[in-house]
Structures are given as C-alpha cells and as structure tokens.
C-alpha cells in the first residue's frame, strides 16, 4: 500500500469519526451540563494522550519544556479545551445539532480573517467572497430558512456557536508558535487547562456522581473528538504527498454528520439546513480559488 493511500485511509477514518461527534455532544448533554461534559471528556483525553506518549517513550519530554513553552501551553489550554469546548457545548445545549454543527464549521473563514491582523497576512477578494457566501448560509440555517425575518431560533445559541469559531481560530493562530511534537504539545495544553476547567466546575456546579450514560458519552468525546481524530488527521497529513487532496476530505464531514444527527438523534433535517450548509461549504471552496 502506497503512503498516499494510507494517508487517504487515515483521513477518511478521521472524517468519519468527526462526523459522529455532533451527535455525541447532543446525547451527552442530556445528562451533563456543558462544564461537566468538558471536565470528564478532557480528563479522558488527557489520559489517552499521556498513554500514547508513554507507549512512544516520549512522556518524559513533556516535563522538559522551556518556561516559554509552558506559558504558551497555559494560553493554548485556556483557549482550547477550556473556553472553546465550554462555549461550543453550551451552543449545542441551546441549539438543534443540525444548526450548531454547520455554524461551528465557519471557523476556517474566521481563521482567514483573524490571520490578517495577527499574522500580518493579506486578505484577497477570495476571502471576502467566502465570508459573504458562508455567512449567507449561517443566516439561512439560524432562521430555519427565513433569512429576511432575522428571527433566529435561539440568538444566544447562534452567538455562542459563532463565538466558538473565534476561539478556535485564535487557538490555531497561536499554535503556529509551538514547535514541539504535536501530541506532546496537546498533552501539556490539556494538563494546563485542567485547573481552569475544574475551578469553573466547582464554582458553577454542585458536586454529584456522574450518571453512567453521561460518562459513556464523555469517554467517547474524550477519546474520539479530542484524541483519536487529531492523531489520525496528523498521520494523514504526515504521510500524504498531496495535502490538498487530504484537506478536501474535510468537506464530507458536515454532510455525513447530518446523517448521524437524523438517524441517532431523530432530528428532522430541514431543507434550510442543507441549503445553508451548501452555502457554508461553497464559501470554504471560495477560499481555494486561485
């Protein structure tokens, strides 16, 4: 098997698993508050990453970083998983999954805009076109197909879903400064975020034994969304000799996600969701115009 074929398999597996997480979020939030889901899933993901590093014989490297690298991990850990997933889970708590998932998918547009002031990159007409097209899709989805009414299903939920894209884009922009092994960096980021997650949980929620069904979801989210998908995608990008082909696989994810949302959550997928999602994906394609 060629390296490129291996990369495609890893990429497709990552996309397939990513497509299930919106459903997992929604099911888990039936039993947990957003901060509870973050606490338990983050703990599971930290254990998973630590186990992987131990197996690779690299765990000791996590404790040999420079002061600057640890400070960077504190910043990245606050951005994600703490703020990003806390805000995202709250958005999923307020919105139907078929709305929250496509809205969060606009993070790539947000990234290109924030890269202008923070990374001193130039913005071309492609990015402006992508912004216009994608956010037309956002309005269509958020108003359930009545864009001119501007009556959003849940304005707070919509705002949180869009705000999460800012946090996620900031995370990746600051992550460009991290030269460590990606798994080591992610492991330390999760470790640094844990005091903030635990502190917020103790401040806002009463202590209770977690429901077993909720724990199943938290374990799934921690292993798949916060761990395995990242590693599979990293392996795909490392093996491929054509990054563009692998990157294009990600466009399958939001449409596959709607299949799981419909059959596992029982949500009736609105035509407005499909039309709006087509606008969002179309906007992302606009960024690739040469």
C-alpha positions in Angstrom: 0.0 0.0 0.0 1.4 3.4 -1.0 1.9 6.2 1.5 -0.7 8.3 -0.2 -3.3 5.5 0.0 -2.5 5.1 3.7 -2.9 8.8 4.1 -6.4 8.7 2.5 -7.5 5.9 4.7 -6.3 7.8 7.9 -8.0 10.9 6.6 -11.3 9.2 5.8 -11.3 7.5 9.2 -10.8 10.9 10.9 -13.6 12.5 8.8 -16.0 9.6 9.6 -15.3 9.8 13.3 -15.5 13.6 13.3 -19.0 13.2 11.7 -20.3 11.4 14.8 -19.2 14.0 17.4 -22.1 16.4 17.0 -24.5 13.6 17.8 -22.3 12.5 20.7 -22.3 16.1 22.1 -26.0 16.3 22.0 -26.6 12.9 23.5 -24.1 13.6 26.3 -25.6 16.9 27.1 -28.9 15.2 28.0 -27.1 14.0 31.2 -24.4 16.7 31.7 -24.1 20.4 32.0 -21.6 21.7 29.4 -18.8 22.2 32.0 -19.4 18.6 33.4 -19.0 17.2 29.9 -15.8 19.2 29.4 -14.4 18.1 32.8 -14.9 14.3 32.2 -14.1 14.3 28.4 -11.0 16.4 28.9 -9.8 14.1 31.7 -10.2 11.1 29.4 -8.4 12.8 26.6 -5.5 13.7 28.8 -5.2 10.1 30.0 -5.3 8.9 26.3 -2.6 11.4 25.2 -0.4 10.5 28.2 -0.8 6.8 27.4 0.2 7.3 23.8 3.3 9.3 24.8 4.2 6.6 27.4 3.9 3.9 24.7 6.1 6.0 22.3 8.7 6.6 25.1 8.2 10.4 24.8 6.3 11.1 28.0 9.4 12.5 29.8 9.7 15.2 27.1 6.5 16.7 28.4 8.4 17.7 31.6 11.5 19.1 29.8 9.9 22.1 28.1 11.2 25.6 28.4 9.4 28.3 30.5 8.2 29.9 27.3 6.7 26.7 26.1 4.9 26.1 29.4 3.5 29.7 29.3 2.3 29.1 25.7 0.6 25.9 26.8 -1.2 27.8 29.5 -2.5 30.2 26.9 -3.4 27.5 24.5 -5.0 25.4 27.2 -7.3 28.3 28.2 -8.3 28.8 24.6 -8.8 25.1 24.0 -10.0 22.9 25.5 -11.3 25.2 28.3 -13.0 28.2 26.5 -13.6 26.6 23.1 -15.4 23.4 24.3 -17.2 25.2 27.1 -18.7 27.7 24.7 -19.3 25.0 22.0 -21.0 22.6 24.4 -23.3 25.4 25.6 -24.2 26.2 21.9 -25.1 22.6 21.4 -27.1 22.7 24.6 -29.2 25.5 23.3 -29.5 24.7 19.5 -30.5 21.7 17.5 -27.4 19.8 16.5 -28.2 20.4 12.8 -27.7 24.1 13.4 -24.8 24.1 15.9 -22.6 21.8 13.7 -22.7 23.8 10.5 -22.3 27.2 12.3 -19.2 25.9 14.0 -17.9 24.9 10.6 -17.3 28.5 9.7 -14.2 28.6 11.8 -12.0 28.4 8.7 -13.5 31.7 7.5 -12.9 33.3 10.9 -9.3 32.0 10.8 -8.5 33.7 7.5 -9.9 37.0 8.8 -8.0 36.9 12.1 -4.8 36.0 10.3 -4.8 39.5 8.8 -4.1 41.5 12.0 -2.4 38.7 14.0 -0.2 37.0 11.3 0.1 40.1 9.0 -1.4 38.1 6.1 -3.1 39.8 3.3 -6.8 39.2 2.6 -7.8 38.8 -1.0 -11.1 39.0 -2.8 -11.5 35.2 -2.3 -11.7 35.6 1.4 -14.3 38.4 1.2 -16.4 36.3 -1.2 -16.0 33.3 1.1 -17.2 35.5 4.0 -20.2 36.7 2.2 -21.3 33.3 0.9 -20.7 31.4 4.1 -22.5 33.9 6.3 -25.5 33.9 4.0 -25.6 30.2 4.9 -25.3 31.0 8.6 -28.4 33.3 8.4 -30.4 30.7 6.4 -29.6 27.9 8.9 -30.1 30.1 12.0 -33.5 31.4 10.8 -34.7 28.0 9.6 -35.0 29.2 6.0 -36.4 32.7 6.7 -33.3 34.9 6.3 -35.2 38.1 5.8 -37.2 37.8 9.0 -33.9 37.8 11.1 -35.8 35.7 13.7 -33.2 33.3 15.0 -34.1 30.0 16.5 -32.0 30.9 19.6 -30.0 34.1 19.3 -27.8 33.2 22.3 -27.0 29.8 20.9 -26.2 31.2 17.5 -23.9 33.8 19.0 -22.1 31.2 21.1 -21.6 28.9 18.1 -20.1 31.7 16.1 -18.0 33.0 19.0 -16.6 29.5 19.4 -15.2 29.8 15.9 -13.2 32.9 17.0 -11.7 31.0 20.0 -10.8 28.0 17.8 -9.2 30.3 15.1 -7.2 32.1 17.8 -6.1 28.7 19.2 -4.7 27.7 15.8 -3.1 31.1 15.2 -1.2 31.0 18.5 -0.5 27.3 17.9 1.7 28.3 14.9 4.3 29.4 17.5 4.5 25.9 19.1 7.4 23.9 17.6 7.0 20.9 19.9 5.8 17.5 18.8 2.1 18.0 18.3 1.0 15.2 20.6 3.3 16.4 23.4 2.0 20.0 22.9 -1.6 18.9 23.0 -1.0 16.8 26.1 0.6 19.7 28.0 -2.2 22.0 26.8 -4.8 19.7 28.3 -2.8 19.4 31.6 -2.6 23.2 31.8 -6.3 23.7 31.1 -7.4 21.2 33.8 -7.2 23.6 36.8 -9.3 26.2 34.9 -11.9 23.6 33.9 -12.0 22.1 37.5 -12.1 25.6 39.1 -15.0 26.7 36.8 -16.9 23.4 37.6 -16.5 23.8 41.3 -17.6 27.5 41.1 -20.7 26.9 39.0 -21.9 23.4 39.7 -22.8 21.3 42.7 -20.7 18.1 43.2 -22.5 15.0 42.2 -21.8 11.5 41.0 -21.8 11.5 37.2 -24.6 9.5 35.5 -23.3 6.3 33.8 -24.9 7.1 30.5 -23.4 10.6 30.5 -20.0 9.1 31.2 -20.2 6.9 28.2 -20.7 10.0 26.1 -17.9 11.8 27.8 -15.5 8.9 27.3 -16.4 8.8 23.6 -15.9 12.6 23.2 -12.6 12.5 25.1 -11.2 9.6 23.0 -12.6 10.4 19.6 -13.1 14.2 19.3 -10.2 15.3 21.5 -7.8 12.5 20.8 -8.1 9.9 18.0 -9.3 12.2 15.3 -6.4 14.6 15.9 -3.9 11.8 15.7 -5.4 10.2 12.6 -5.5 13.6 10.8 -1.9 14.3 11.8 -0.8 10.9 10.4 -2.7 11.5 7.2 -1.1 14.9 6.7 2.3 13.5 7.5 2.1 10.6 5.0 0.5 12.3 2.1 2.3 13.8 -0.9 -0.8 15.9 -1.8 -2.0 17.9 1.1 -4.9 19.5 -0.9 -6.5 16.1 -1.6 -6.4 15.2 2.1 -7.7 18.6 3.2 -10.6 18.3 0.8 -11.9 15.3 2.7 -13.0 17.5 5.5 -15.8 18.8 3.3 -17.5 15.4 3.7 -17.8 15.8 7.4 -20.8 18.2 7.9 -22.9 16.3 5.4 -22.1 12.9 7.0 -22.8 14.5 10.4 -26.4 15.3 9.3 -27.0 11.6 8.6 -26.0 10.6 12.2 -28.0 13.6 13.6 -31.1 12.4 11.7 -30.9 8.7 12.5 -29.4 8.8 16.0 -30.9 12.0 17.4 -34.2 11.8 15.4 -33.9 15.4 14.2 -35.8 16.1 11.0 -33.2 17.7 8.8 -34.7 20.9 7.4 -34.2 21.9 3.8 -32.9 25.2 5.1 -30.1 23.3 6.9 -29.0 21.7 3.7 -29.2 24.9 1.7 -27.3 26.9 4.4 -24.7 24.2 4.7 -24.2 24.2 0.9 -23.6 28.0 1.2 -21.0 27.5 4.0 -19.1 24.8 2.2 -19.3 26.8 -1.0 -17.8 29.7 0.9 -14.9 27.5 2.1 -14.3 26.4 -1.5 -14.1 30.1 -2.5 -11.0 30.4 -0.3 -9.3 27.9 -2.6 -9.8 30.0 -5.8 -6.6 31.0 -7.4 
